[in-house]
């Protein structure tokens, strides 16, 4: 259900005396001076008391199924000529799987956004229509084949409403595009987008009048990644038409920012530690370099004494589940450094290789490594992890944490120590399981 009033104030704005602010929003109630946009839909544009125009921000509005299609990724600003007219553009790659292209001087669509009717669920207070950008989606927005043992509702399409019976749908709360920033090639007008392709399960839950504990997380509904492989998508979109130039499926989620260069390259990292360089016109890989930890940060480039360099930070990412590290790489055409080995190979958990279990220490490990995906109480969270509240067997949890399962990475590949795995498995099975 969608509350008419916020449970708690969660946002603030700062008036800007000069210039414009472009701020993606992740809240259901607009702060003063902002217009809410439900994946591109402007609800109520208005002005601040100082008459400083604030451009519409992307967000889930007050009347939307709680599918967590908030606007997490930063916007990309670009200048381009359309139909012989210079335009100042703004691009936002959304969790919905669309790129929203606006004129950043007035907030109007550059290519076009059409309101289309969508299925309704009165108990959710769903909007009658949703904005569909003209052009192509960069990820699948429906489920082509039902997973074994399930029945699809509305083909598992985006904006399918749901209630207390779980409904499968694409895309999910992480998108589409979650936090990784896109990059833009000004030479050919291409926007490069890094996204996830995964089936998700949604259901509504009763909202109680009890106020959440101060500082605690709260999710009004049940969401979780369905137990099938999660794929990645890296794609190039022509901002003149919002159509795909090329699109690639990866065998694991894409969770890295990218860097486009004037030389026709686009650099993008991989969760397995590789920094790769692709041909920006075709998407074909030209080069790779193993950094030894999750290469999830966007690279950057600069010139020094007439030479171009690329800088990349390799440290891993909690939401990507990639191996941790702390290395900064400076790369050039005349560089002599050799790639390092990939993150440690998968280890089989051995009870004798860890000391006695410490559930309190496991709680700390859970907070840093598991909470984002599985929720504060193991109920399932926005990161896509399923509920853990039925995981009563410590042995089973040990195996899953160590070896991974479906879209969950293997934390026994060097991400966690054997002691940390034992501690967090004990915490899950003894304190979270019901």
Protein Blocks (a to p, Z undefined) as FASTA:
>chain_A
ZZfbdfbdcbdcdddfedcdddddfbfbdcehiacdehhiafbgcddfkopacddddddd
fbdcfehpacfbccddddddeehiacdddddddfkopacdddfknopafkbpcddddddd
fknopafbdcddehjdfbdcbdfbacehiacehhlpghiacdfbccdddddfkopjfkbc
cdddfknopacddddddddddddddddfbdcdehiacdedddddddbddddddddddfkl
opafbdcddfbdcdddddddfkopacdddfkopacdddfknopafbdcdehiacfbccdd
ddeehiacdddddebjfklopacddddddddfkbcbdcdddddddddddfklpccddfkl
mmmmmmmmmmmmnojnonopakopacfklmmbfklmmmmmmnopajbccfknopacfklm
mmmmmmmmmmmpZZ
